Amino acid sequence: MIVKIKKRNLVLLIIAILISLPLVYAAASVVKASFKVELVISNRNPTIVVNNITASLGSSQFSVDPTAAGTTYVLISFNVTDADNITQINASKTVVNFTLGTNSEYYSNISAVASSEFGTCKNTTATITVMIINCTIALPYYANASGNWRINISVQDIYGGIGRNDSAFFTVNVVSGLALPNAGINFSNVNIGQANVLAYPHLLINNTGNDDFTQINMSAAALVGTTTTTENIAVTNFGVNTTNSTTNLRTAFPSNGVLTLTDTGAGANMKLLHGATSALQNADKGNISVFVWVNVPSSGLSSQLYNATWNVTTTSSP
C-alpha cells in the first residue's frame, strides 16, 4: 500500500517525534565561600630632634656651668613631629633624663609625676607639623664634671607609641666651692694649764662644688687677748685630728701656723671629695669634720677673752 504524505504533514510529524523524545542535559553546581578583607594602618611613633640646651647662669649651648652651693636650672628645647598628625602628640607624657655613665647618676623631668622634684614640660606649636617642647631640669652643684652627659628624651602619642632620642650629649663644667657652716669655734671657759680641751662645735668643711680637693691647709694664728693684747696663746699649743678617736692622735700646728690636714692615723693627705653634703649615702663625700684641741699654757695669761681668725684653703689636682 502506498501512503502519500504531504510536505506539511511530514514536518508536523517530525516535530511530534522530537517532542516525544526524553530531554537529557547537565545542570551547573554553584558553591559559595566567604573570606574577610582587613587593612590596618599602623601608628607611627613621634620623632624628636634636640634644638638647644641652655642654663640660667653663665652657660653656652650644650655646656652648663653649675652654681656653687646651689642649683642650676637647665632648659632643654626640642622639636617633636608625628607623621600621623601633630595632634596625636601627648606632651604630658614627656620624660627627659640627664644621665652619666650607666645611669649611675641621673637627673630627670617627668611630666606625669606631680612632685616638687620634677617640673612640667611645656609645649607650644610652632607650625601645624612641629611641636616645640621645653623642659627644665634641676642640676645640683655636686653633679659630676664631665663631657659625657647624655640627654635621654621620650615622648608618647595618644596611642601609647613612644618616640625616643638619646643622641645628644652635653658638658657639665667644673665649679669649685668651699663653705664653713659654723662661723666660729670656741673652747668655752678654760683654766691656766688645762690640757686636752676640745673646741665646740667641731669645724665642718663643706665642698660646695663638683671639684675634688686633694689637699686641705689650715692656717692658724696665735689667739691674742682682747683686753691685754700683749698676751697670747701660740699656735703650737693647738692641734687637730680628723677622726676624734683620741686626743693623742692630734697633729700640732708648726710655728708658722700652716698645717696640711692628714687622715689621722693613716698619714695620707685628707681629701675633700664632692657630693651631697646632706646625703647619708655620701657620708664619705661632700664634707669632712676637723676637731681642734688646745693645751692652755700654765703661765703668762690673765683672765680675758682671746681670739683670732684662722683660714682654710683647699687645692685640687689639675
LUMMARTI-475650 format. One line per 5 residues: their letters; for each residue x, y, z of C-alpha. Coordinates in pm, 1 decimal. Layout:
N
A> X:Y:Z ~ ...
This chain:
318
MIVKI> 0.0:0.0:0.0 ~ 124.7:334.5:-86.2 ~ 75.7:620.0:164.0 ~ 116.7:961.0:39.7 ~ 210.5:1225.3:291.8
KKRNL> 206.2:1586.6:222.4 ~ 510.6:1801.2:298.9 ~ 337.3:1999.8:567.8 ~ 221.0:1691.7:745.0 ~ 572.7:1549.8:732.8
VLLII> 712.9:1849.6:920.0 ~ 449.6:1820.2:1188.1 ~ 525.1:1452.9:1225.6 ~ 894.8:1515.9:1276.0 ~ 821.8:1780.9:1539.5
AILIS> 589.7:1544.7:1719.0 ~ 854.6:1274.0:1723.9 ~ 1117.8:1512.4:1861.6 ~ 887.7:1632.0:2138.5 ~ 820.5:1278.5:2243.4
LPLVY> 1192.5:1206.3:2292.7 ~ 1321.8:1242.2:2656.6 ~ 1536.4:1556.2:2735.5 ~ 1884.6:1482.7:2879.3 ~ 2117.1:1772.4:2999.9
AAASV> 2384.1:1855.2:3282.9 ~ 2295.1:2126.3:3543.3 ~ 2589.1:2357.5:3667.3 ~ 2670.8:2337.8:4050.7 ~ 2726.8:2669.8:4242.7
VKASF> 2914.8:2667.5:4581.5 ~ 2966.2:2987.5:4782.0 ~ 3251.7:3062.0:5031.5 ~ 3335.6:3390.9:5206.1 ~ 3659.7:3548.1:5325.3
KVELV> 3743.4:3865.4:5523.0 ~ 3945.3:4153.7:5388.0 ~ 4129.0:4363.8:5650.5 ~ 4367.9:4658.3:5639.3 ~ 4548.2:4800.1:5942.9
ISNRN> 4700.7:5145.1:5935.1 ~ 4998.5:5132.1:6173.1 ~ 5052.2:5403.5:6429.9 ~ 5382.0:5582.6:6371.3 ~ 5584.6:5694.7:6672.9
PTIVV> 5674.4:6061.0:6724.5 ~ 6014.8:6185.3:6607.6 ~ 6233.9:6402.9:6832.3 ~ 6506.3:6649.4:6734.2 ~ 6706.3:6833.1:7003.9
NNITA> 6744.4:7203.3:6926.2 ~ 6922.9:7359.2:7218.7 ~ 7023.1:7327.4:7581.0 ~ 7088.5:7629.7:7798.8 ~ 7120.7:7703.0:8168.0
SLGSS> 7004.3:8000.6:8366.8 ~ 7352.0:8110.5:8470.8 ~ 7662.2:8151.0:8256.6 ~ 7628.6:7866.6:8012.5 ~ 7651.9:7821.1:7639.8
QFSVD> 7492.3:7570.5:7407.6 ~ 7549.0:7213.4:7524.0 ~ 7764.6:7326.2:7813.8 ~ 7647.8:7400.4:8167.3 ~ 7819.5:7588.4:8449.6
PTAAG> 7693.9:7461.6:8787.4 ~ 7631.9:7708.2:9068.3 ~ 7845.6:7661.6:9380.1 ~ 7629.8:7553.8:9674.5 ~ 7318.1:7594.3:9460.5
TTYVL> 7105.8:7453.6:9182.7 ~ 7133.3:7537.2:8814.6 ~ 6812.9:7507.1:8614.4 ~ 6891.0:7367.6:8273.0 ~ 6646.2:7441.3:7991.9
ISFNV> 6634.2:7195.7:7703.9 ~ 6428.0:7260.2:7391.0 ~ 6338.7:7001.3:7128.5 ~ 6109.7:6955.5:6828.3 ~ 5858.2:6672.5:6810.3
TDADN> 5682.3:6565.8:6492.9 ~ 5432.5:6288.8:6421.3 ~ 5379.8:6156.2:6069.9 ~ 5020.5:6070.0:6160.1 ~ 4931.6:6415.6:6292.9
ITQIN> 5078.0:6659.0:6543.1 ~ 4750.1:6645.7:6738.9 ~ 4839.6:6288.3:6839.8 ~ 5145.2:6400.6:7042.9 ~ 5086.6:6369.3:7417.4
ASKTV> 5330.3:6617.5:7569.4 ~ 5209.2:6535.3:7920.3 ~ 5394.6:6203.7:7888.0 ~ 5731.5:6364.3:7820.3 ~ 6034.9:6229.7:8006.8
VNFTL> 6378.3:6394.3:7997.9 ~ 6676.8:6236.2:8173.3 ~ 7032.9:6361.2:8204.8 ~ 7248.3:6052.7:8261.1 ~ 7617.5:5995.1:8314.3
GTNSE> 7765.0:5650.4:8267.2 ~ 7534.2:5353.4:8301.6 ~ 7268.1:5553.3:8484.8 ~ 7496.8:5579.7:8786.9 ~ 7399.5:5946.0:8809.5
YYSNI> 7088.5:6099.3:8660.2 ~ 6853.7:6393.9:8693.8 ~ 6504.5:6399.3:8546.5 ~ 6197.1:6590.3:8446.9 ~ 5897.8:6357.7:8430.0
SAVAS> 5584.3:6545.7:8328.9 ~ 5344.3:6281.2:8451.8 ~ 5483.7:6287.6:8808.4 ~ 5325.7:6552.8:9026.0 ~ 5608.3:6625.8:9265.9
SEFGT> 5817.7:6922.0:9368.5 ~ 6117.5:6724.0:9247.5 ~ 6001.1:6747.3:8890.3 ~ 5883.2:7030.9:8674.8 ~ 5629.3:7006.5:8397.4
CKNTT> 5742.1:7021.8:8037.5 ~ 5574.1:7298.8:7838.1 ~ 5477.3:7275.8:7474.1 ~ 5394.0:7526.3:7205.1 ~ 5310.3:7456.0:6843.0
ATITV> 5545.1:7632.0:6601.6 ~ 5370.6:7507.6:6286.1 ~ 5092.8:7266.6:6205.3 ~ 5350.0:6987.1:6179.3 ~ 5603.8:7062.2:6457.1
MIINC> 5557.6:7087.6:6833.9 ~ 5829.7:7257.3:7039.1 ~ 5864.7:7119.8:7394.2 ~ 6069.0:7297.5:7662.1 ~ 6178.3:7114.9:7977.0
TIALP> 6367.7:7239.5:8280.6 ~ 6593.2:7001.3:8473.1 ~ 6740.8:7092.5:8811.9 ~ 7115.1:7022.4:8818.2 ~ 7274.9:7033.4:9166.7
YYANA> 7618.8:7176.6:9236.5 ~ 7768.1:6831.5:9301.0 ~ 7679.5:6688.3:8957.7 ~ 7993.7:6529.9:8817.8 ~ 8202.2:6745.2:8586.7
SGNWR> 8213.6:6559.5:8255.4 ~ 8164.2:6597.7:7883.4 ~ 7977.6:6267.1:7862.2 ~ 7638.7:6364.8:7997.3 ~ 7373.3:6213.5:7769.3
INISV> 7029.4:6360.2:7708.5 ~ 6758.2:6091.9:7701.3 ~ 6416.9:6208.0:7578.8 ~ 6095.1:6016.0:7527.5 ~ 5755.0:6144.9:7416.9
QDIYG> 5436.4:5942.2:7379.4 ~ 5146.1:5984.6:7143.2 ~ 4782.7:5931.9:7236.8 ~ 4801.2:5566.4:7131.2 ~ 5098.8:5489.2:7353.3
GIGRN> 5357.1:5496.1:7075.9 ~ 5688.4:5626.2:7210.3 ~ 5943.1:5834.9:7026.7 ~ 6295.7:5837.9:7169.3 ~ 6612.4:6038.2:7121.9
DSAFF> 6935.9:5978.6:7314.0 ~ 7180.2:6112.3:7056.0 ~ 7270.5:6442.5:7224.4 ~ 7549.5:6498.4:7475.3 ~ 7646.0:6799.4:7684.3
TVNVV> 7918.0:6906.2:7925.5 ~ 7895.4:6991.3:8292.7 ~ 8185.7:7220.7:8374.0 ~ 8391.3:7229.4:8692.9 ~ 8287.6:7456.1:8977.8
SGLAL> 8493.7:7487.3:9296.2 ~ 8338.9:7591.8:9623.1 ~ 8411.1:7577.8:9994.0 ~ 8198.1:7666.6:10293.4 ~ 8230.8:7656.4:10672.0
PNAGI> 7877.6:7619.7:10814.4 ~ 7995.7:7715.0:11163.6 ~ 8111.2:8075.2:11176.7 ~ 8342.7:8002.4:11465.9 ~ 8457.1:7756.2:11730.7
NFSNV> 8537.0:7815.5:12094.9 ~ 8686.0:7637.6:12393.4 ~ 8438.0:7790.2:12637.8 ~ 8592.3:7866.7:12980.4 ~ 8928.1:7704.3:13044.4
NIGQA> 9185.4:7731.9:13318.6 ~ 9556.1:7801.5:13320.8 ~ 9749.1:7481.6:13249.7 ~ 9439.9:7285.1:13135.9 ~ 9527.9:7029.3:12866.0
NVLAY> 9340.2:6836.8:12600.8 ~ 9049.6:7080.6:12571.0 ~ 8825.6:7015.2:12269.8 ~ 8671.3:7308.9:12083.4 ~ 8297.5:7323.7:12034.0
PHLLI> 8144.8:7291.2:11785.5 ~ 8385.5:7096.0:11571.6 ~ 8490.4:7252.8:11242.5 ~ 8285.5:7130.5:10946.4 ~ 8426.4:7189.1:10597.7
NNTGN> 8174.4:7158.1:10312.7 ~ 8263.2:7102.8:9948.8 ~ 8004.8:7316.2:9769.0 ~ 8115.4:7235.3:9414.5 ~ 8191.2:6933.2:9197.8
DDFTQ> 8568.9:6963.0:9227.6 ~ 8768.4:6709.3:9432.0 ~ 9022.1:6861.8:9668.5 ~ 9336.4:6662.2:9732.0 ~ 9494.0:6893.5:9989.1
INMSA> 9348.5:7098.1:10273.1 ~ 9560.4:7352.5:10456.1 ~ 9461.9:7520.8:10777.9 ~ 9638.6:7844.3:10866.8 ~ 9629.3:7921.7:11236.6
AALVG> 9727.6:8235.9:11421.9 ~ 9801.9:8296.7:11787.7 ~ 9498.0:8381.7:11998.3 ~ 9553.5:8737.0:12124.5 ~ 9399.1:8884.6:12438.1
TTTTT> 9121.2:9131.9:12366.2 ~ 9194.0:9330.8:12683.1 ~ 9566.8:9284.0:12731.1 ~ 9688.2:9247.5:12375.2 ~ 10044.3:9164.3:12476.8
ENIAV> 9924.1:8825.0:12600.0 ~ 9861.4:8544.4:12354.7 ~ 9837.4:8167.4:12312.2 ~ 10084.8:8046.9:12049.3 ~ 9972.7:7829.9:11757.2
TNFGV> 10197.4:7547.4:11875.3 ~ 9956.6:7494.4:12166.9 ~ 9684.3:7388.4:11922.7 ~ 9639.5:7066.7:11733.1 ~ 9380.5:6894.4:11513.0
NTTNS> 9263.6:6549.8:11418.5 ~ 9008.0:6437.6:11163.5 ~ 8860.1:6138.5:11344.8 ~ 8811.9:6246.9:11708.3 ~ 8907.8:5891.9:11801.2
TTNLR> 9160.8:6005.9:12058.3 ~ 9331.2:6326.9:12159.8 ~ 9666.1:6151.7:12139.1 ~ 9641.8:6132.4:11760.1 ~ 9611.2:6502.6:11704.8
TAFPS> 9869.5:6687.0:11497.4 ~ 10013.0:7005.9:11644.9 ~ 10047.7:7322.9:11439.8 ~ 10404.2:7415.9:11345.3 ~ 10540.8:7751.8:11447.8
NGVLT> 10442.3:7912.3:11115.1 ~ 10080.9:7809.3:11180.0 ~ 10027.5:7630.7:10845.9 ~ 9916.6:7267.7:10874.0 ~ 9821.9:7028.3:10595.8
LTDTG> 9537.9:6811.4:10721.0 ~ 9601.8:6439.5:10709.1 ~ 9386.2:6135.2:10756.5 ~ 9465.6:6099.6:11123.9 ~ 9636.8:5769.2:11189.6
AGANM> 9692.9:5693.4:10820.1 ~ 9925.1:5982.5:10747.7 ~ 9796.7:6048.4:10395.1 ~ 9658.6:6386.0:10296.6 ~ 9294.5:6434.0:10385.3
KLLHG> 9077.4:6465.1:10073.0 ~ 8756.3:6660.4:10036.6 ~ 8553.6:6490.8:9763.4 ~ 8242.8:6636.6:9605.3 ~ 7897.7:6510.8:9688.2
ATSAL> 7569.8:6599.5:9853.4 ~ 7671.2:6720.4:10196.8 ~ 7335.4:6618.4:10346.1 ~ 7310.8:6271.9:10188.9 ~ 7378.7:5986.8:10429.0
QNADK> 7487.2:5761.0:10144.9 ~ 7762.8:6010.6:10068.9 ~ 7893.1:6024.7:10423.8 ~ 8248.3:5999.5:10288.6 ~ 8186.8:6283.6:10042.0
GNISV> 8080.9:6643.5:10047.7 ~ 8224.4:6734.5:10384.5 ~ 8479.6:6648.7:10649.6 ~ 8498.6:6718.3:11020.6 ~ 8804.2:6864.3:11190.6
FVWVN> 8842.2:6852.7:11569.3 ~ 9057.7:7123.9:11726.9 ~ 9231.2:7082.6:12062.6 ~ 9433.1:7313.1:12286.9 ~ 9678.8:7282.4:12572.1
VPSSG> 9647.5:7602.6:12772.7 ~ 9983.1:7743.7:12887.9 ~ 10044.4:7720.6:13262.4 ~ 10158.7:8082.4:13298.5 ~ 10172.1:8426.0:13135.5
LSSQL> 9798.1:8459.5:13075.5 ~ 9537.9:8669.0:13252.8 ~ 9162.8:8616.6:13271.1 ~ 9021.9:8760.9:12946.8 ~ 8891.9:8665.5:12602.0
YNATW> 9147.4:8551.0:12345.1 ~ 9063.5:8525.6:11977.4 ~ 9197.9:8513.2:11622.0 ~ 9088.7:8439.8:11267.2 ~ 9202.5:8114.0:11107.6
NVTTT> 9175.2:8020.5:10740.8 ~ 9109.9:7702.5:10543.2 ~ 9249.7:7662.7:10192.0 ~ 9179.9:7371.2:9959.3 ~ 9369.7:7263.8:9649.9
SSP> 9267.0:7028.1:9371.7 ~ 9495.7:6841.1:9136.2 ~ 9486.8:6959.8:8774.8
